[in-house]
Amino acid sequence: MNKPILLSAVATLLLSLSTALHAQLDTTEQQMVAHIDATNEDALQLMIRTININSGTMNFDGVREVGAVLRQEFDALGFETSWVDGAPFNRAGHLVAELHNETEGPKLLLIGHLDTVFEPDSPFQTFALLDDNTATGPGIADMKGGNVIILQALSALKAVGMLEHMDITVVLTGDEELSGSPRELGKKALIDAAMYADIAIGFENGDGDPRTANISRRGSSGWTLNVTGKPSHSSQIFREDIGPGAIFETARILMFFYQDLQQEENLTFNPGRIIGGTTVSMDGEESAGTAFGKNNVVAESAMVTGDMRAVSLEQLERARARMREIVADNFTHTSATITFSDGYPPLASTPGNARLLDIYSEASQDLGLGVVTAVNPRLAGAADISFTAGHVDMAIDGLGMSGTAGHTVDETGFLDALPKQSKRAALLMYRLYSDIH
């Protein structure tokens, strides 16, 4: 067989394979897939451009610059964009893009974030290819790749005339990696958008595996334990009128926390810092503390700080109630109090979330990309989508860039995930509307 005939045969075979692969896609979906393939190089260059802008959470100028780059892209798609000033919550701010059309379909909220964990003093600053399909760069997976996936999916929907039938709000926060304070102001734009929306879709990288997505995320909250005992010379410890002191009481409490709560599925609680002696102080901002005490003096004070992660509000309150009971059952001549602080709320698994995953998985299979299953919430940390809990009917997260080693200088992304994840997201959003239009 001569070379031209061979090339023609190969082209015919590839076309046949492509047609068979997308046999489950309707004509509009095939057009969206073709659009994403045709514009993938532009999407890749946009991702690289944003990666090479340092946007560590506390580099306000860098966060704003990434926001400005992406704002132009949303403007070009016909969204109304605005910048939420972060000064009231001590951060750079958030980018909000809105497209409101009259529709019978669901109102969608798409969630991403502009910031990374890599500040200007990090040695990790730029994009670099490792091989033909693997690249490294600050935030490539978490989550500058995810932001571009949002834009690519929306661009595909616009290319087929679908955006004009949709109601979509996009919130790209500037404080996901280090939340602003007060938190109620820092997360207000996100919560307001969630209260308006019916469905929330997060483009975090999840566990980095494209075969999984998050329909449940454990929340994170804090706790502080303060314990007091009766000071005395150490030779008199355990006497009926002296007691064991603050440190022994602290040890009792922590041991009962461990014994009584560690069997609870998907619940974790960690004492991260402990300090004890005659006098103690803790600096929460600096994650540091000081203590004064002597080995021959029964400890008068002790303090422990920690975090707790629960899969639902019910589980969180159940655990807190048991911790309060343990703290209150003191050794003689000791006393203790525990206080709790709210952080990220849990995103509990719901039938609506499960149905959304089914639609996403069906789209993935029709694209020839395989089944997508739910991540075990024990393996999923807190994320911005958690703030939509209780406000939307359906939620899913982890639809962003696949990669490894997030939050480290070895963070990598898999470049073939960019078009694949964009196609999945575009089909998911299209199918949420296709039965209506």
C-alpha positions as CSV (number, residue, x, y, z in Angstrom):
1,M,0.0,0.0,0.0
2,N,1.5,3.4,-1.0
3,K,1.9,6.2,1.6
4,P,-1.1,8.4,0.5
5,I,-3.5,5.5,0.5
6,L,-2.2,4.4,4.0
7,L,-2.6,7.9,5.4
8,S,-6.1,8.0,4.0
9,A,-7.0,4.7,5.6
10,V,-5.6,5.8,8.9
11,A,-7.6,9.0,8.8
12,T,-10.8,7.1,7.9
13,L,-10.1,4.7,10.9
14,L,-9.6,7.6,13.3
15,L,-12.8,9.3,12.1
16,S,-14.7,6.0,12.6
17,L,-13.3,5.6,16.1
18,S,-14.2,9.2,16.9
19,T,-17.7,8.8,15.6
20,A,-18.1,5.6,17.6
21,L,-16.6,7.2,20.7
22,H,-19.2,10.0,20.6
23,A,-22.1,7.9,19.5
24,Q,-24.0,8.8,22.7
25,L,-23.5,12.6,22.1
26,D,-26.2,14.6,20.3
27,T,-25.2,17.0,17.6
28,T,-24.9,20.0,19.9
29,E,-22.7,18.1,22.3
30,Q,-20.4,17.0,19.5
31,Q,-20.1,20.6,18.5
32,M,-19.1,21.6,22.0
33,V,-16.5,18.8,22.1
34,A,-15.1,20.0,18.8
35,H,-14.9,23.6,20.1
36,I,-13.0,22.6,23.2
37,D,-10.5,20.6,21.1
38,A,-10.1,23.5,18.6
39,T,-9.4,26.1,21.4
40,N,-7.4,23.9,23.8
41,E,-4.1,25.6,22.9
42,D,-5.6,29.0,23.8
43,A,-6.9,27.6,27.1
44,L,-3.5,26.1,27.9
45,Q,-1.8,29.5,27.3
46,L,-4.3,31.2,29.5
47,M,-3.6,28.7,32.3
48,I,0.2,29.2,31.9
49,R,-0.3,33.0,32.0
50,T,-2.2,32.9,35.3
51,I,0.2,30.3,36.8
52,N,3.1,32.7,36.2
53,I,1.4,35.5,38.1
54,N,2.2,35.0,41.8
55,S,-1.1,35.0,43.7
56,G,-0.3,33.8,47.1
57,T,-3.3,34.7,49.3
58,M,-1.4,37.5,51.0
59,N,0.0,38.9,47.8
60,F,-3.1,41.2,47.2
61,D,-1.7,42.7,44.0
62,G,-1.1,39.3,42.5
63,V,-4.5,38.0,43.4
64,R,-6.1,41.1,41.9
65,E,-3.9,40.7,38.7
66,V,-5.1,37.1,38.2
67,G,-8.6,38.3,38.8
68,A,-8.2,41.1,36.1
69,V,-6.9,38.6,33.5
70,L,-9.9,36.2,34.1
71,R,-12.3,39.1,34.3
72,Q,-11.5,40.0,30.7
73,E,-12.4,36.4,29.6
74,F,-15.7,36.5,31.4
75,D,-16.5,39.9,29.9
76,A,-15.8,38.4,26.4
77,L,-18.4,35.7,27.1
78,G,-21.0,38.2,27.9
79,F,-21.0,38.0,31.7
80,E,-21.4,41.1,33.9
81,T,-18.4,41.1,36.2
82,S,-17.6,42.9,39.4
83,W,-14.8,42.9,41.9
84,V,-15.7,42.5,45.6
85,D,-13.2,44.6,47.6
86,G,-11.5,42.4,50.3
87,A,-10.5,45.3,52.6
88,P,-13.3,44.6,55.1
89,F,-12.1,41.0,55.6
90,N,-8.3,41.7,55.2
91,R,-7.8,40.0,51.8
92,A,-7.5,41.1,48.1
93,G,-11.1,40.3,47.2
94,H,-13.2,38.1,44.9
95,L,-14.2,38.1,41.2
96,V,-17.9,37.6,40.6
97,A,-19.3,37.0,37.1
98,E,-23.0,36.9,36.4
99,L,-25.2,35.9,33.4
100,H,-28.9,36.1,34.2
101,N,-31.4,35.1,31.5
102,E,-35.0,34.2,31.9
103,T,-35.1,30.4,32.0
104,E,-37.0,27.5,33.4
105,G,-33.8,25.8,34.0
106,P,-31.7,25.7,37.2
107,K,-29.7,28.6,38.4
108,L,-26.0,27.4,38.4
109,L,-23.2,28.6,40.7
110,L,-19.7,27.8,39.5
111,I,-16.9,28.1,42.2
112,G,-13.2,28.6,41.8
113,H,-10.4,30.6,43.6
114,L,-7.7,33.0,42.5
115,D,-5.2,32.5,45.3
116,T,-2.6,29.8,46.0
117,V,-0.5,28.8,49.0
118,F,2.7,30.1,47.4
119,E,3.6,33.6,48.5
120,P,6.2,35.8,46.7
121,D,9.0,34.4,48.9
122,S,8.4,30.8,47.8
123,P,11.0,29.3,45.5
124,F,8.1,27.9,43.4
125,Q,7.0,30.6,41.0
126,T,6.6,29.5,37.4
127,F,5.2,26.9,35.0
128,A,7.5,24.3,33.6
129,L,7.0,21.2,31.4
130,L,8.2,17.9,32.9
131,D,7.2,15.9,29.8
132,D,4.7,16.0,27.0
133,N,1.8,15.6,29.3
134,T,3.0,16.7,32.8
135,A,3.8,20.1,34.0
136,T,4.6,21.8,37.2
137,G,3.7,25.2,38.5
138,P,2.2,27.0,41.5
139,G,-1.5,26.4,41.5
140,I,-1.6,24.4,38.3
141,A,-4.0,21.9,39.9
142,D,-5.1,24.0,42.9
143,M,-6.6,25.7,41.1
144,K,-5.7,27.8,38.2
145,G,-6.4,24.9,35.9
146,G,-9.8,24.6,37.3
147,N,-10.5,28.3,36.6
148,V,-9.7,27.8,33.0
149,I,-11.9,24.7,32.8
150,I,-14.8,26.9,33.9
151,L,-14.1,29.3,31.1
152,Q,-13.6,26.5,28.5
153,A,-16.9,24.9,29.4
154,L,-18.7,28.2,29.2
155,S,-17.0,29.0,25.9
156,A,-18.3,25.7,24.5
157,L,-21.8,26.5,25.7
158,K,-21.6,29.9,24.1
159,A,-20.3,28.5,20.8
160,V,-23.5,26.4,20.4
161,G,-25.9,29.2,21.5
162,M,-26.7,27.7,24.8
163,L,-25.5,30.4,27.2
164,E,-28.4,32.6,26.2
165,H,-30.8,30.1,27.8
166,M,-28.9,29.8,31.1
167,D,-28.6,31.6,34.5
168,I,-25.1,31.3,35.8
169,T,-23.1,32.9,38.6
170,V,-19.4,32.4,38.9
171,V,-17.5,33.2,42.1
172,L,-13.7,33.1,42.1
173,T,-12.6,33.8,45.7
174,G,-9.4,35.4,46.7
175,D,-9.1,33.8,50.1
176,E,-9.7,30.1,49.7
177,E,-6.3,29.0,50.9
178,L,-6.3,31.4,53.9
179,S,-9.7,32.7,54.8
180,G,-10.3,36.4,55.5
181,S,-11.5,37.7,58.8
182,P,-14.2,38.1,59.8
183,R,-15.2,35.0,57.9
184,E,-18.9,36.1,57.6
185,L,-17.7,39.0,55.4
186,G,-15.1,37.0,53.6
187,K,-17.6,34.4,52.5
188,K,-20.6,36.7,52.0
189,A,-20.3,36.9,48.2
190,L,-20.2,33.1,48.0
191,I,-23.0,32.5,50.4
192,D,-25.2,35.2,48.7
193,A,-24.6,33.5,45.3
194,A,-25.5,30.1,46.9
195,M,-28.7,31.4,48.3
196,Y,-29.7,32.5,44.8
197,A,-28.6,29.3,43.0
198,D,-30.2,25.9,42.7
199,I,-27.0,23.9,41.9
200,A,-23.4,24.5,42.9
201,I,-20.5,23.1,41.0
202,G,-16.9,23.4,42.3
203,F,-13.8,23.2,40.2
204,E,-11.3,22.3,42.9
205,N,-9.0,19.5,41.9
206,G,-10.5,17.1,44.6
207,D,-8.2,14.2,45.2
208,G,-6.5,14.7,41.8
209,D,-8.1,11.6,40.2
210,P,-10.4,12.3,37.2
211,R,-12.3,9.1,38.1
212,T,-13.7,10.7,41.2
213,A,-15.7,13.7,42.3
214,N,-16.8,15.1,45.7
215,I,-20.5,15.0,46.7
216,S,-19.5,15.3,50.4
217,R,-16.8,17.3,52.1
218,R,-16.0,17.3,55.8
219,G,-16.1,20.7,57.5
220,S,-13.3,22.0,59.7
221,S,-13.8,23.8,63.0
222,G,-11.6,24.6,66.0
223,W,-11.7,23.9,69.7
224,T,-9.8,25.3,72.8
225,L,-9.5,23.5,76.1
226,N,-8.6,25.5,79.2
227,V,-7.8,23.5,82.4
228,T,-7.0,24.7,85.9
229,G,-5.7,22.9,88.9
230,K,-4.7,23.7,92.5
231,P,-1.0,24.7,92.7
232,S,1.1,23.1,95.4
233,H,4.5,21.6,96.1
234,S,4.9,18.6,93.9
235,S,5.5,16.4,97.0
236,Q,1.8,16.9,97.9
237,I,0.3,16.0,94.5
238,F,-2.8,13.6,94.7
239,R,-3.5,14.6,98.3
240,E,-7.3,14.8,98.8
241,D,-7.1,18.5,99.3
242,I,-4.7,19.1,96.4
243,G,-5.7,16.9,93.5
244,P,-3.6,15.9,90.4
245,G,-3.2,19.3,88.9
246,A,-4.0,20.8,85.5
247,I,-1.8,18.6,83.4
248,F,-3.1,15.3,84.6
249,E,-6.7,16.6,84.2
250,T,-5.8,17.6,80.6
251,A,-4.4,14.1,79.9
252,R,-7.6,12.5,81.2
253,I,-9.7,14.7,79.0
254,L,-7.7,14.0,75.9
255,M,-7.6,10.2,76.5
256,F,-11.4,10.1,76.9
257,F,-11.8,12.2,73.7
258,Y,-9.7,9.5,72.0
259,Q,-11.5,6.5,73.5
260,D,-15.0,7.8,73.1
261,L,-14.9,9.5,69.7
262,Q,-12.3,7.9,67.5
263,Q,-14.7,5.1,66.4
264,E,-17.1,7.7,64.9
265,E,-16.9,7.2,61.1
266,N,-15.5,10.1,59.1
267,L,-14.9,12.2,62.3
268,T,-11.4,13.3,63.2
269,F,-10.2,15.6,66.0
270,N,-6.7,16.6,66.5
271,P,-5.0,18.4,69.5
272,G,-2.5,20.5,67.6
273,R,-0.9,22.4,70.4
274,I,-0.6,21.9,74.2
275,I,1.0,23.9,76.9
276,G,1.0,23.7,80.7
277,G,2.6,24.9,83.9
278,T,2.0,27.6,86.5
279,T,1.1,30.2,83.9
280,V,0.5,29.8,80.2
281,S,-0.4,32.0,77.2
282,M,-1.2,31.2,73.7
283,D,-0.9,33.4,70.6
284,G,-3.5,32.2,68.0
285,E,-2.2,34.4,65.2
286,E,1.3,33.1,65.5
287,S,0.4,29.5,66.4
288,A,2.7,29.8,69.4
289,G,2.6,29.9,73.2
290,T,4.6,30.3,76.3
291,A,4.6,28.6,79.7
292,F,6.3,29.1,83.1
293,G,6.4,26.2,85.5
294,K,8.7,24.2,87.7
295,N,9.0,20.4,88.0
296,N,8.5,20.7,91.8
297,V,5.2,22.6,91.5
298,V,1.8,21.0,90.7
299,A,0.6,22.6,87.4
300,E,-2.0,25.3,87.8
301,S,-2.9,25.8,84.1
302,A,-3.0,24.0,80.8
303,M,-4.3,24.8,77.4
304,V,-4.9,22.7,74.3
305,T,-6.0,23.9,70.8
306,G,-7.1,21.6,68.0
307,D,-9.3,21.1,65.0
308,M,-12.2,18.8,64.3
309,R,-13.6,17.6,61.0
310,A,-17.1,16.2,60.6
311,V,-19.1,15.0,57.6
312,S,-22.4,16.6,58.7
313,L,-23.7,19.2,61.2
314,E,-25.4,16.5,63.1
315,Q,-22.2,14.6,63.5
316,L,-20.4,17.8,64.5
317,E,-23.0,18.6,67.2
318,R,-23.0,15.1,68.5
319,A,-19.2,15.1,68.9
320,R,-19.2,18.5,70.6
321,A,-21.9,17.4,73.1
322,R,-19.8,14.4,74.1
323,M,-16.7,16.5,74.4
324,R,-18.5,18.9,76.7
325,E,-19.6,15.9,78.9
326,I,-16.0,14.7,79.2
327,V,-14.6,18.1,80.0
328,A,-17.2,18.6,82.8
329,D,-16.4,15.3,84.7
330,N,-13.3,16.7,86.4
331,F,-10.8,15.2,88.7
332,T,-10.9,16.6,92.2
333,H,-9.8,20.2,92.6
334,T,-9.6,20.8,88.9
335,S,-11.9,22.5,86.4
336,A,-12.0,22.7,82.7
337,T,-13.9,24.5,79.9
338,I,-14.0,23.9,76.2
339,T,-15.0,26.4,73.5
340,F,-15.6,25.8,69.8
341,S,-15.1,28.0,66.8
342,D,-16.7,27.5,63.5
343,G,-14.7,27.3,60.3
344,Y,-15.8,25.6,57.1
345,P,-19.2,23.9,57.4
346,P,-19.6,20.3,56.3
347,L,-21.1,19.5,53.0
348,A,-23.2,16.4,53.7
349,S,-24.0,13.8,51.0
350,T,-27.6,14.2,49.8
351,P,-29.8,12.5,47.1
352,G,-29.5,15.6,45.0
353,N,-25.7,15.5,45.1
354,A,-25.8,11.9,44.2
355,R,-28.0,12.6,41.2
356,L,-25.7,15.3,40.1
357,L,-22.8,12.9,40.2
358,D,-24.8,10.4,38.1
359,I,-25.4,13.0,35.4
360,Y,-21.7,13.9,35.4
361,S,-20.7,10.3,35.3
362,E,-23.1,9.6,32.4
363,A,-21.6,12.5,30.5
364,S,-18.1,11.2,31.2
365,Q,-19.0,7.7,29.9
366,D,-20.6,9.1,26.8
367,L,-17.3,11.0,26.1
368,G,-15.4,7.7,26.5
369,L,-13.8,8.9,29.7
370,G,-15.2,6.3,32.1
371,V,-17.3,6.2,35.2
372,V,-16.9,8.8,37.9
373,T,-17.5,7.8,41.5
374,A,-17.7,9.7,44.8
375,V,-14.6,10.4,46.8
376,N,-14.7,9.0,50.4
377,P,-15.3,12.1,52.5
378,R,-12.5,10.9,54.8
379,L,-10.1,11.8,52.0
380,A,-11.6,15.1,51.2
381,G,-10.8,18.3,53.0
382,A,-12.8,21.5,53.4
383,A,-13.4,23.8,50.4
384,D,-15.4,26.8,49.4
385,I,-18.3,24.7,48.1
386,S,-19.0,23.8,51.7
387,F,-20.5,27.2,52.2
388,T,-23.3,26.3,49.8
389,A,-24.5,23.5,52.1
390,G,-28.2,24.0,53.0
391,H,-28.7,26.6,50.3
392,V,-28.6,24.6,47.0
393,D,-30.5,21.5,46.0
394,M,-27.5,19.8,44.4
395,A,-23.7,20.2,44.8
396,I,-20.6,18.6,43.4
397,D,-16.9,19.5,43.6
398,G,-13.6,18.2,42.3
399,L,-14.3,18.9,38.6
400,G,-11.0,20.7,38.2
401,M,-7.5,19.9,36.9
402,S,-6.1,16.5,37.7
403,G,-2.7,16.6,39.4
404,T,-0.6,15.6,42.3
405,A,1.3,17.0,45.3
406,G,-0.9,20.1,45.8
407,H,0.3,22.7,48.4
408,T,3.9,21.6,47.8
409,V,6.7,22.8,45.5
410,D,6.2,19.5,43.6
411,E,2.7,20.3,42.5
412,T,2.0,19.0,39.1
413,G,-0.9,18.9,36.6
414,F,-1.7,16.5,33.8
415,L,-2.2,18.6,30.6
416,D,-4.6,16.2,28.9
417,A,-7.0,16.8,31.8
418,L,-7.6,20.4,30.7
419,P,-9.8,19.5,27.6
420,K,-11.2,16.3,29.2
421,Q,-12.5,18.1,32.3
422,S,-13.7,21.0,30.2
423,K,-15.8,18.6,28.0
424,R,-17.2,16.8,31.1
425,A,-18.2,20.1,32.7
426,A,-19.7,21.5,29.5
427,L,-21.8,18.4,29.0
428,L,-23.0,18.4,32.6
429,M,-24.2,22.0,32.4
430,Y,-25.8,21.4,28.9
431,R,-27.6,18.3,30.1
432,L,-29.0,20.1,33.2
433,Y,-30.8,22.4,30.6
434,S,-31.2,20.2,27.6
435,D,-34.5,18.6,28.7
436,I,-36.0,22.2,28.9
437,H,-34.5,23.7,25.7
